[in-house]
């Protein structure tokens, strides 16, 4: 089932519909507005995944290409790499923000920290 | 002549597979569009829909009563107890689970290598390795599932899913949707294998958590 769901989600038709539905509140992907079924939730997940992949492709990011998006296993590999790199980058940002420059003050007991 | 025949047969096979894939994709598309799933069995149209609040309460009662029944029956064991029993017989399910996790780690390492590859031959080789590991993982998972299928947890899931099918299965009758089975007994006594099979199949499209 997943193979066919992914095929639908990555199709030109559904990517256009999904992006327009996000921009315009009036365009509906499903007949129901609420109480999404399991398959509808999974479909939305894959729509978002492929939307982000096409976005990465348009931004000329490393390791992504049309042939990768169309190959489920290579797509999975890219998503895993992207996730790991994102976590790495977030950790580096967190470590950088922790290092502060302390500015000496005449007032005892108060430490002024320089904002980056 | 023989080569031509084989070539034509191969093309026919590929063409048939492509047609089947297209039919499945179209069917899935129909299922995705609505949270009520329609299908045909025999000459009738059926549908599966989500539970109403009253039906959810009925289901919670069924789940609670069945759980109580299983706990009071000494022939029913929890997964953990089954795992201990199997260990005494020389079947180590915990080792199976460790193997499954180890294979998952190996698959992740290969996926990370695959992500950065550009050489077509290397890509095809590593893809084959990943798929082979996934097959091995699937075999272990199926073995583990089969061994634990009689556990209270698994039996409870089967009972609840059967009850959901009975509750949400409706038949189109003169333009109106009516509940197909009058009672749970009628559902469980049914020998309409096609209808019951399709009901369980489409239930997994409709609901998550229980499946």
Contacts between the chains, C-beta under 8 A, distances in Angstrom:
chain1	res1	chain2	res2	distance
A	1	B	28	6.8
A	1	B	205	7.4
A	4	B	21	7.4
A	4	B	24	5.3
A	4	B	25	4.9
A	4	B	28	4.6
A	5	B	28	6.1
A	5	B	32	7.5
A	7	B	25	5.8
A	8	B	25	6.3
A	8	B	28	6.4
A	8	B	29	5.8
A	8	B	32	7.0
A	30	B	32	7.3
A	30	B	33	5.9
A	30	B	34	6.7
A	30	B	35	7.1
A	31	B	33	5.8
A	31	B	34	4.6
A	31	B	35	7.8
A	32	B	34	6.3
A	32	B	35	4.5
A	32	B	36	8.0
A	35	B	35	5.6
A	35	B	50	5.6
A	36	B	35	6.2
A	37	B	35	4.3
A	37	B	37	7.3
A	37	B	50	7.0
A	37	B	205	6.4
A	37	B	206	4.9
A	37	B	207	7.4
A	38	B	204	7.0
A	38	B	205	6.1
A	38	B	206	6.0
A	38	B	207	5.6
A	38	B	208	4.0
A	38	B	211	7.6
A	39	B	28	7.7
A	39	B	31	6.0
A	39	B	32	5.7
A	39	B	205	4.3
A	39	B	206	7.4
A	40	B	32	6.0
A	40	B	35	6.2
A	41	B	208	7.1
A	43	B	32	5.0
A	63	B	115	5.6
A	63	B	116	6.1
A	73	B	111	7.9
A	73	B	114	7.1
A	73	B	127	5.5
A	73	B	130	6.3
A	73	B	131	7.5
A	74	B	114	6.3
A	74	B	115	7.5
A	74	B	123	7.3
A	74	B	127	7.7
A	76	B	111	6.2
A	77	B	111	4.2
A	77	B	112	7.0
A	77	B	114	4.1
A	77	B	115	3.9
A	78	B	115	5.1
A	80	B	108	6.5
A	80	B	111	5.0
A	80	B	112	6.3
A	80	B	115	6.7
A	81	B	111	7.8
A	81	B	112	5.8
A	81	B	115	3.9
A	81	B	116	7.1
A	84	B	112	7.2
